[in-house]
Amino acid sequence: MIKFFRRIRQRLLTENKFSKYLLYAIGEIVLVVIGILIALQINNWNENRKNRITEANYYCRILEDLELNEKLIDETSELITKKIILCKELISDINKIPNNRSIILNKFVVALRQDVFVPSNIAFEELTSSGQLKLLTDLKLKNRLIQHSTFLNNILNLLHENRNVIINRMSDFELMSEFGYQDIDYLKQELDKEHIALLPINNWTNDPNNPIFLKFQDNLIVYIAMLIRQKQHLSNLKKEMQEPIILLKDKNCK
């Protein structure tokens, strides 16, 4: 093709047909420009196609994260419900006198164990941290996902504050040995009888007027209140994420 155009140029020049040669040169320039524009258009089309594939992939990954978080919320809420039941049992147990301090404290340790809700938000965080949020062309959905991310972070902060209140209240016993931590199974297995004999004996669980008894019972009430708040926060999060899930399902993820 190049040789063909070269022959035409040479023939026009040898025949001294300058005007025709000028028209030919302009035509050749136009053809080159058209070729460049077509190449750019094809490149843009390919780039847009890749972006749409990436966009669709992000939608599906974000949907997977949200659906996983739904399950995590249900599982965490179920664990919290069991802890509330356990704390109510503890209030009853401590008021059944006489009682066994060791049994009460071992049950207390199980109730105090914190199951932290850790949501999956990998896809959206990757999208924002890489500066690729602009790939999302559905403005309504993009704005809704941004709102959800903000809401999620607020809920996580509230849950963190609740856990701090629980930990501070339930660990605020000045004399651990008088409280009876040595009665907890994992410490009993490590301490022998000689060590336990050296520690003070304080049968506070059988004395309703004992300051430790009163404080323990009061902290259980606070703990139950904090657990209820945790369930409420998780419930609010689950409700809030329903609209983004519906919008993402409209993207026909498989």
C-alpha positions as CSV (number, residue, x, y, z in Angstrom):
1,M,0.0,0.0,0.0
2,I,2.9,2.4,0.8
3,K,4.6,1.6,-2.5
4,F,1.3,2.3,-4.3
5,F,1.0,5.8,-2.9
6,R,4.7,6.4,-3.4
7,R,4.4,5.7,-7.2
8,I,1.4,8.1,-7.4
9,R,3.5,10.8,-5.8
10,Q,6.4,10.2,-8.1
11,R,4.3,10.2,-11.2
12,L,2.6,13.4,-10.3
13,L,5.9,15.1,-9.7
14,T,7.5,13.9,-12.9
15,E,4.4,15.0,-14.9
16,N,4.8,18.4,-13.2
17,K,1.2,18.3,-12.0
18,F,1.7,20.3,-8.9
19,S,-1.9,21.2,-8.2
20,K,-2.9,17.6,-8.4
21,Y,0.0,16.6,-6.2
22,L,-1.1,19.2,-3.6
23,L,-4.6,17.7,-3.6
24,Y,-3.1,14.3,-3.3
25,A,-0.9,15.4,-0.4
26,I,-3.9,16.9,1.4
27,G,-5.8,13.7,0.8
28,E,-3.0,11.6,2.2
29,I,-2.9,13.8,5.4
30,V,-6.6,13.4,5.8
31,L,-6.3,9.7,5.5
32,V,-3.6,9.6,8.1
33,V,-5.7,11.8,10.5
34,I,-8.7,9.5,9.9
35,G,-6.5,6.5,10.7
36,I,-5.2,8.0,13.9
37,L,-8.8,9.0,15.0
38,I,-10.0,5.4,14.3
39,A,-7.1,4.0,16.3
40,L,-7.8,6.3,19.2
41,Q,-11.5,5.4,19.0
42,I,-10.7,1.7,19.1
43,N,-8.3,2.3,22.0
44,N,-11.0,4.2,23.9
45,W,-13.5,1.5,23.2
46,N,-11.2,-1.2,24.5
47,E,-10.4,0.9,27.6
48,N,-14.1,1.5,28.3
49,R,-14.8,-2.2,27.9
50,K,-12.1,-3.0,30.4
51,N,-13.4,-0.4,32.8
52,R,-17.0,-1.8,32.6
53,I,-15.7,-5.3,33.3
54,T,-13.7,-4.0,36.3
55,E,-16.8,-2.1,37.5
56,A,-19.0,-5.1,37.3
57,N,-16.4,-7.2,39.1
58,Y,-16.3,-4.6,42.0
59,Y,-20.1,-4.6,42.2
60,C,-20.1,-8.4,42.7
61,R,-17.3,-8.4,45.2
62,I,-18.9,-5.6,47.3
63,L,-22.2,-7.6,47.2
64,E,-20.3,-10.7,48.5
65,D,-18.9,-8.6,51.3
66,L,-22.3,-7.3,52.3
67,E,-23.9,-10.7,52.2
68,L,-21.1,-12.1,54.3
69,N,-21.6,-9.3,56.8
70,E,-25.2,-10.2,57.1
71,K,-24.2,-13.6,58.2
72,L,-21.6,-12.2,60.6
73,I,-24.2,-9.9,62.2
74,D,-26.6,-12.8,62.7
75,E,-23.9,-15.0,64.3
76,T,-22.6,-12.2,66.5
77,S,-26.1,-11.2,67.6
78,E,-26.8,-14.9,68.5
79,L,-23.6,-15.0,70.7
80,I,-24.6,-11.7,72.4
81,T,-28.1,-13.2,73.1
82,K,-26.4,-16.2,74.8
83,K,-24.2,-13.8,76.9
84,I,-27.3,-11.9,78.0
85,I,-28.9,-15.1,79.1
86,L,-25.7,-16.1,80.9
87,C,-25.5,-12.8,82.8
88,K,-29.1,-13.1,83.9
89,E,-28.3,-16.6,85.2
90,L,-25.3,-15.1,87.1
91,I,-27.6,-12.6,88.8
92,S,-29.8,-15.4,89.9
93,D,-26.9,-17.7,90.9
94,I,-25.2,-15.1,93.1
95,N,-28.5,-14.4,94.9
96,K,-29.0,-18.1,95.7
97,I,-27.2,-18.4,99.0
98,P,-25.3,-20.5,99.7
99,N,-23.5,-20.6,96.4
100,N,-20.2,-21.8,94.9
101,R,-17.8,-18.9,94.1
102,S,-15.8,-21.1,91.7
103,I,-18.9,-22.0,89.6
104,I,-20.0,-18.3,89.4
105,L,-16.6,-17.0,88.4
106,N,-16.0,-19.6,85.7
107,K,-19.4,-18.8,84.2
108,F,-18.5,-15.1,84.5
109,V,-15.3,-15.6,82.5
110,V,-17.4,-17.2,79.7
111,A,-19.9,-14.3,79.7
112,L,-17.1,-11.8,79.7
113,R,-15.4,-13.2,76.6
114,Q,-15.6,-10.6,73.8
115,D,-16.6,-11.8,70.3
116,V,-15.6,-8.8,68.2
117,F,-17.6,-8.1,65.0
118,V,-15.1,-7.7,62.2
119,P,-16.9,-6.9,58.9
120,S,-15.6,-7.7,55.5
121,N,-15.2,-4.4,53.5
122,I,-12.2,-5.4,51.4
123,A,-13.6,-4.6,47.9
124,F,-14.9,-1.1,48.7
125,E,-11.7,-0.2,50.7
126,E,-9.6,-1.4,47.7
127,L,-11.7,0.7,45.4
128,T,-11.3,3.9,47.4
129,S,-7.7,3.4,48.4
130,S,-6.6,2.8,44.7
131,G,-8.5,5.9,43.5
132,Q,-10.7,3.8,41.3
133,L,-14.0,5.0,42.8
134,K,-14.5,6.9,39.5
135,L,-15.1,3.5,37.8
136,L,-18.5,3.3,39.3
137,T,-20.8,4.9,36.8
138,D,-24.1,4.3,38.7
139,L,-24.1,7.5,40.7
140,K,-27.0,6.5,42.9
141,L,-25.3,3.2,43.9
142,K,-21.9,4.9,44.3
143,N,-23.3,7.5,46.7
144,R,-25.2,4.8,48.6
145,L,-22.0,2.7,49.0
146,I,-20.2,5.8,50.3
147,Q,-23.0,6.4,52.8
148,H,-22.9,2.8,53.9
149,S,-19.1,2.9,54.5
150,T,-19.5,5.9,56.7
151,F,-22.4,4.3,58.6
152,L,-20.4,1.1,59.1
153,N,-17.4,3.0,60.5
154,N,-19.7,4.8,63.0
155,I,-21.2,1.5,64.1
156,L,-17.8,0.0,64.6
157,N,-16.8,3.0,66.7
158,L,-19.9,2.6,68.9
159,L,-19.2,-1.1,69.3
160,H,-15.7,-0.4,70.3
161,E,-16.8,2.2,72.9
162,N,-19.3,-0.4,74.3
163,R,-16.6,-3.0,74.7
164,N,-14.3,-0.5,76.5
165,V,-17.1,0.2,79.0
166,I,-17.6,-3.5,79.6
167,I,-13.9,-4.3,80.0
168,N,-13.3,-1.3,82.3
169,R,-16.3,-2.1,84.5
170,M,-15.8,-5.9,84.7
171,S,-12.1,-5.7,85.3
172,D,-12.3,-2.9,87.9
173,F,-11.7,-5.0,91.1
174,E,-8.8,-3.7,93.1
175,L,-7.8,-7.0,94.8
176,M,-7.9,-9.8,92.3
177,S,-7.1,-12.5,94.8
178,E,-10.0,-11.3,97.1
179,F,-12.3,-11.3,94.1
180,G,-11.3,-14.9,93.5
181,Y,-9.6,-15.1,90.2
182,Q,-7.7,-18.1,91.5
183,D,-10.9,-20.0,91.4
184,I,-11.0,-19.8,87.6
185,D,-10.2,-23.1,86.0
186,Y,-7.2,-22.1,83.9
187,L,-5.6,-20.5,87.0
188,K,-6.5,-23.4,89.2
189,Q,-4.6,-25.7,86.8
190,E,-1.5,-23.6,87.1
191,L,-1.5,-22.8,90.8
192,D,-0.9,-25.7,93.3
193,K,-2.6,-26.0,96.7
194,E,0.3,-24.3,98.4
195,H,0.0,-21.2,96.4
196,I,-3.8,-21.1,96.8
197,A,-3.4,-21.5,100.5
198,L,-1.3,-18.3,100.6
199,L,-4.1,-16.2,99.1
200,P,-6.8,-14.5,101.1
201,I,-10.2,-16.2,101.6
202,N,-13.1,-13.9,100.8
203,N,-16.4,-15.7,100.3
204,W,-18.1,-12.5,99.0
205,T,-20.6,-14.3,96.7
206,N,-22.4,-15.5,99.9
207,D,-22.5,-12.0,101.5
208,P,-25.1,-9.6,99.9
209,N,-23.6,-6.7,101.9
210,N,-20.1,-7.3,100.7
211,P,-18.8,-4.4,98.5
212,I,-17.5,-6.9,95.9
213,F,-20.9,-8.6,95.8
214,L,-22.7,-5.3,95.3
215,K,-20.2,-4.1,92.7
216,F,-20.3,-7.5,90.8
217,Q,-24.1,-7.5,90.7
218,D,-24.2,-3.8,89.5
219,N,-21.6,-4.5,86.8
220,L,-23.7,-7.4,85.5
221,I,-26.6,-5.1,85.0
222,V,-24.4,-2.6,83.2
223,Y,-23.0,-5.5,81.1
224,I,-26.5,-6.6,80.1
225,A,-27.3,-3.0,79.1
226,M,-24.2,-2.8,76.9
227,L,-24.9,-6.2,75.3
228,I,-28.4,-5.0,74.4
229,R,-26.9,-1.9,72.9
230,Q,-24.5,-4.0,70.8
231,K,-27.4,-6.0,69.4
232,Q,-29.3,-2.8,68.6
233,H,-26.2,-1.4,66.8
234,L,-25.8,-4.6,64.7
235,S,-29.6,-4.6,64.0
236,N,-29.4,-1.0,62.7
237,L,-26.4,-1.9,60.5
238,K,-28.3,-4.9,59.0
239,K,-31.3,-2.7,58.2
240,E,-29.1,0.0,56.7
241,M,-27.3,-2.4,54.3
242,Q,-30.5,-3.8,52.8
243,E,-30.8,-1.0,50.2
244,P,-27.2,-1.3,48.9
245,I,-27.7,-5.1,48.7
246,I,-30.9,-4.7,46.6
247,L,-29.2,-2.1,44.3
248,L,-26.2,-4.4,43.8
249,K,-28.4,-7.4,43.1
250,D,-29.8,-5.5,40.2
251,K,-26.3,-5.7,38.6
252,N,-27.0,-9.4,38.0
253,C,-24.0,-10.7,39.8
254,K,-23.6,-14.5,39.3
